[in-house]
Amino acid sequence: MDEGNSVPCGIAVPQVFPDGPIDMGLVRRFAARAEALGYHSLWVQERLLGGAATLEPIGLLNHVAAITRTIRLGTAVVIVSTRNPTLLAKELGSLDQVSGGRLIVGLALGGRPTHYPLLGGPPERRVRHFVESLELMKALWSQPEVTFHGEFWTLDRGRMEPRPVQQPRPPVWFGGRHPDALRRAARYGDGWMGAGSTTTEQFVGHVRTIRDALDALGRDPETFAFSKRVYVALDDDEDRAERRLADWFGRQYGDADMASRVSVWGGVARCIEGLTEVIDGGAQMLMLNPVFDHIDHLEALKSEIVPPSPA
């Protein structure tokens, strides 16, 4: 990407190990090198249940925080409905403290409600539960003493110390793709990250929906962050790159065909073209997500594609 099309680029931490075993040495090398190369941020995702070996996101990000100093850290995303909001506020507030105020909190309602009862989530009124949980978390982060009486949660004169380094709270970015979820992002969030499982065309439509909602709410879109996760495979052998992506998508999502619909792959020129389309569609930050050859991608993406960070 040229300087005129420059946006900050974060990158996903190696977190899914479908072939096992978990390689924490890779995680440490990757995080330290990403910071040294000047990436904007390091990101983790949540998948508590599933066949592929996947590390829990908050614990992993605490580990990454301890071995880095300046790079921003993000969750994309934590499913609020499967977590107690008081405990989650404490965990994320502590992570912001541990990292010295580097956290971007990515949250979502989630798309697997059948898992909710097992994890203590609500069987119904999921949106109300989500919004109320978010309101309680924001209050605990920003107020010295909280009294909260909701449908799901009640707290009288509760105090949570230490509060996050970032005040009044860390930035909250939303996930989601349903029109209602996009409008919730505009109402309650500071930003939004498009799912890696959506196409660029879908992303463009989602950005338009959020911008319309921001306008209806009287919110300045310049104060709202638009970003997208992009699965990427840099390889001059385009067929090989596509096959490897399809294999990973088949094991992770159970849909090998999704890879060619949503990913960017191939040589440098083709990858630049694909990422530029996402930027032209409204992305102000890209979260690049290689799924194999992690260190090679980390180096090559920065040297061949990602423009230098502003001085």
C-alpha positions in Angstrom: 0.0 0.0 0.0 1.3 3.4 -0.9 1.6 6.3 1.6 -1.5 7.9 0.3 -3.5 4.9 1.2 -1.9 4.3 4.5 -3.8 3.2 7.5 -2.6 1.6 10.8 -2.2 -2.1 10.6 -2.6 -4.5 13.6 -2.0 -8.2 13.4 -3.6 -11.3 15.1 -1.5 -13.1 17.7 -1.0 -16.9 16.9 -3.8 -18.3 19.0 -5.4 -21.2 17.1 -3.3 -24.4 16.8 -5.4 -26.9 14.8 -2.5 -29.3 14.5 -1.2 -28.8 18.0 0.6 -28.6 20.3 0.3 -25.0 21.6 3.5 -23.1 20.8 4.0 -20.4 23.4 7.5 -19.8 22.1 6.0 -18.8 18.8 3.6 -16.5 20.6 6.4 -14.7 22.4 8.6 -14.4 19.4 5.7 -13.1 17.3 4.5 -10.5 19.9 8.0 -9.1 20.5 8.8 -8.9 16.8 5.5 -7.3 15.9 6.2 -4.5 18.4 9.8 -4.1 17.1 8.5 -3.8 13.5 6.1 -1.1 14.4 2.7 -2.8 14.0 -0.2 -0.7 15.4 -1.7 -3.5 17.6 -1.9 -7.2 18.6 -5.3 -8.9 18.6 -6.9 -12.0 20.1 -10.3 -13.6 19.6 -12.6 -15.7 21.6 -13.7 -19.2 21.0 -14.3 -21.1 24.2 -15.7 -24.3 22.7 -14.5 -26.0 19.5 -12.4 -28.8 18.2 -9.3 -26.6 17.2 -6.9 -25.9 20.1 -7.6 -22.2 20.9 -6.1 -20.2 23.8 -8.5 -18.1 26.0 -8.1 -14.5 24.9 -7.8 -12.5 28.2 -5.2 -14.8 29.7 -3.3 -14.8 26.4 -3.4 -11.0 26.2 -2.1 -10.7 29.7 0.9 -12.8 28.7 1.4 -10.7 25.6 1.2 -7.5 27.7 4.0 -8.7 29.9 6.4 -9.2 27.0 5.6 -6.0 25.2 5.8 -2.3 26.1 4.2 0.0 23.6 2.1 -1.8 21.0 -1.7 -1.6 21.5 -3.6 -4.7 22.5 -7.1 -5.7 21.5 -9.8 -8.3 21.9 -11.8 -9.0 18.7 -14.1 -10.0 20.3 -15.0 -11.1 23.8 -18.6 -12.4 24.0 -20.2 -10.4 26.9 -23.2 -12.7 27.2 -21.1 -15.6 28.3 -19.2 -13.7 31.0 -20.2 -12.1 34.3 -19.9 -8.3 33.6 -18.5 -7.5 37.0 -15.8 -10.1 36.7 -15.2 -9.2 33.0 -14.9 -5.5 34.0 -12.3 -6.5 36.6 -10.3 -8.7 34.2 -10.2 -6.1 31.4 -9.5 -3.2 33.8 -6.6 -5.2 35.3 -5.4 -5.9 31.8 -5.4 -2.2 31.0 -3.4 -1.6 34.2 -0.9 -4.5 33.4 -0.4 -3.1 29.9 0.0 0.5 31.0 -3.2 1.7 29.2 -2.9 -0.1 25.9 -6.1 -2.0 25.7 -8.9 -1.8 23.1 -11.9 -3.6 24.3 -13.7 -5.5 21.5 -17.1 -6.8 22.6 -20.0 -8.6 20.9 -23.3 -10.3 21.7 -22.2 -13.5 20.0 -23.7 -15.8 17.5 -24.0 -19.1 19.3 -26.8 -18.8 21.8 -27.0 -22.5 22.3 -23.8 -22.2 24.3 -25.1 -19.5 26.6 -26.8 -21.7 29.3 -23.6 -23.8 29.7 -21.7 -20.6 30.4 -24.3 -18.8 32.5 -25.7 -16.7 29.7 -29.3 -15.7 29.3 -31.7 -18.1 27.4 -33.8 -15.0 26.3 -33.7 -11.2 26.3 -30.1 -11.5 25.1 -29.9 -7.9 23.8 -31.2 -6.4 27.0 -28.7 -8.6 28.9 -25.9 -7.4 26.7 -26.7 -3.7 26.9 -27.2 -3.9 30.7 -23.9 -5.8 31.2 -22.1 -3.2 29.0 -23.6 -0.3 31.0 -22.5 -1.9 34.3 -19.0 -2.4 33.0 -18.7 1.2 31.8 -19.9 2.4 35.2 -17.4 0.3 37.1 -14.5 1.5 34.9 -15.4 5.2 35.2 -17.1 5.9 38.5 -15.5 5.8 42.0 -18.7 4.3 43.4 -21.5 2.5 41.5 -25.1 1.9 42.3 -26.9 0.0 39.6 -30.4 -1.5 39.6 -31.1 -3.4 36.4 -33.2 -6.3 35.2 -30.3 -8.7 35.4 -27.7 -7.0 37.7 -27.9 -5.1 41.0 -25.1 -3.4 42.8 -25.3 -0.9 45.7 -22.3 1.4 46.3 -19.9 -0.9 44.7 -16.2 0.1 44.2 -13.8 -1.4 41.8 -10.1 -0.5 42.2 -7.9 0.0 40.5 -9.9 1.4 37.6 -8.3 1.2 34.1 -5.4 3.5 33.3 -7.4 4.9 30.4 -10.0 7.2 31.7 -12.9 7.5 31.7 -12.4 4.0 30.3 -10.7 2.0 27.5 -12.2 2.4 24.0 -15.0 -0.1 23.4 -15.2 -1.5 19.8 -18.1 -3.7 18.7 -18.3 -6.7 16.4 -21.4 -8.0 14.7 -22.9 -7.8 11.2 -26.7 -7.9 11.7 -28.2 -4.4 11.1 -29.4 -4.3 14.7 -25.9 -5.1 15.9 -24.4 -2.4 13.7 -26.9 0.2 15.0 -25.9 -0.9 18.6 -22.3 -0.3 17.7 -23.2 3.3 16.7 -25.2 3.9 19.8 -22.9 2.4 22.5 -19.5 1.9 21.0 -16.4 3.9 20.2 -15.6 1.8 17.1 -16.4 -1.3 15.2 -14.4 -4.2 13.6 -15.8 -6.0 10.6 -15.7 -9.7 10.8 -13.1 -11.7 9.0 -15.8 -13.9 7.7 -17.4 -11.1 5.7 -16.6 -10.0 2.2 -15.3 -6.6 1.3 -18.7 -5.9 -0.4 -20.5 -6.8 2.8 -18.1 -4.6 4.9 -18.9 -1.6 2.7 -22.6 -2.1 3.3 -22.0 -2.5 7.1 -20.0 0.7 7.2 -22.8 2.6 5.4 -25.3 1.3 8.0 -23.2 2.4 10.9 -22.6 5.8 9.3 -26.3 6.3 8.8 -27.0 5.3 12.4 -24.3 7.7 13.7 -25.9 10.5 11.7 -29.3 9.7 13.1 -27.9 9.8 16.6 -26.1 13.1 16.0 -22.7 11.5 16.5 -19.6 12.7 14.7 -18.3 9.8 12.5 -14.8 11.2 12.9 -14.9 10.1 16.6 -15.8 6.5 15.6 -13.2 4.0 14.5 -13.9 1.7 11.6 -11.7 -1.4 11.2 -11.8 -4.9 9.7 -10.2 -8.3 10.3 -8.7 -9.6 7.0 -7.5 -13.1 6.6 -4.4 -12.9 4.5 -1.9 -15.3 2.8 1.1 -13.8 1.0 2.5 -16.3 -1.5 3.4 -15.9 -5.1 1.9 -19.3 -5.7 -1.7 -18.3 -5.6 -3.1 -21.8 -5.9 -1.1 -23.0 -2.9 -2.1 -20.0 -0.8 -5.8 -20.6 -1.6 -5.5 -24.3 -0.8 -3.9 -23.6 2.6 -6.5 -21.0 3.5 -9.3 -23.4 2.5 -7.8 -26.2 4.6 -7.6 -23.8 7.7 -11.2 -22.5 7.1 -12.5 -26.0 6.8 -11.0 -27.0 10.2 -11.8 -23.8 12.0 -15.2 -22.8 10.6 -16.3 -26.0 8.9 -16.5 -24.1 5.6 -13.5 -24.4 3.3 -15.3 -22.4 0.6 -15.5 -19.4 2.8 -11.7 -18.9 2.4 -11.9 -17.7 -1.2 -14.9 -15.4 -0.5 -13.5 -13.4 2.4 -9.6 -13.7 2.3 -6.9 -11.8 0.5 -4.2 -14.0 -0.9 -1.5 -14.2 -3.6 1.6 -12.2 -4.4 2.4 -8.7 -3.2 0.5 -6.8 -5.9 -2.7 -8.9 -5.5 -2.6 -8.6 -1.7 -2.1 -4.8 -1.9 -5.1 -4.6 -4.3 -7.3 -6.6 -2.0 -6.4 -4.6 1.1 -6.7 -1.3 -0.7 -10.3 -2.3 -1.6 -11.0 -2.7 2.1 -9.5 0.7 2.9 -11.4 2.3 0.1 -14.5 0.7 1.6 -14.1 2.6 4.9 -11.5 0.8 7.0 -9.4 3.2 9.1 -7.4 0.3 10.6 -6.7 -3.2 9.3 -6.3 -6.2 11.5 -4.3 -8.6 9.4 -4.8 -12.3 10.3 -2.4 -14.8 8.8 -3.3 -18.4 9.8 -0.1 -20.2 8.9 3.7 -19.4 8.6 3.1 -16.7 11.2 6.6 -15.3 11.5 7.2 -15.3 7.8 3.9 -13.4 7.3 4.8 -11.0 10.1 8.0 -10.0 8.4 6.8 -10.1 4.8 3.6 -8.1 5.3 5.6 -5.4 7.1 8.4 -5.2 4.5 6.3 -5.7 1.4 2.8 -4.3 2.1 2.3 -2.4 5.3 3.6 1.2 4.9 5.9 2.7 7.5 4.2 4.1 10.7 4.1 7.9 10.9 7.1 9.3 12.8 
